[in-house]
């Protein structure tokens, strides 16, 4: 008869802030894209597109360029979150996520499918909140001079 083996606890590795931010921007980008893709199934959307309209806007090169730019920002934030220097990455994440809050809320304007769009906006807002919180609370390290002073003070207090 075998004796049961004790359950082992999984080792929780700390998640680097850069990885957390890149993952959140990736999730945000997928949600943003999929809400737009699933919108094609709402009644009248394809007819409006064939008539040259999206929401209240005429389909044009300006509209398409604006939409591409709006999507490109979270796409670039994925790579910028992990490649920019920490201070610049933190500021970029705080600024861009804060700017995307009103952009995301605007997506609810004049929508008839409020449950669908409301859920999409709510999920996107959770991710933007995670981005803002992660960037705001980015761990700091003490400068070399501060560490040296603390070690000196600690040594003098012991002695």
Buried (B, 14 or more C-beta within 10 A) or exposed (E): EEEEEEEEEEEEEEEEBBEBBBBBBBBBBEBBEEBBEEBEEBEEBEEBEEEEBBEEEEBEEEBEEEBEEEBEBBBBBBEBBBEBEEEEBBEBBBEBBEEBBEEBEEBEEEBEEEEBBEEBBEBBBBBBEBBBEBBEEBEEEEEEEEEEEEEEEEEEEEE
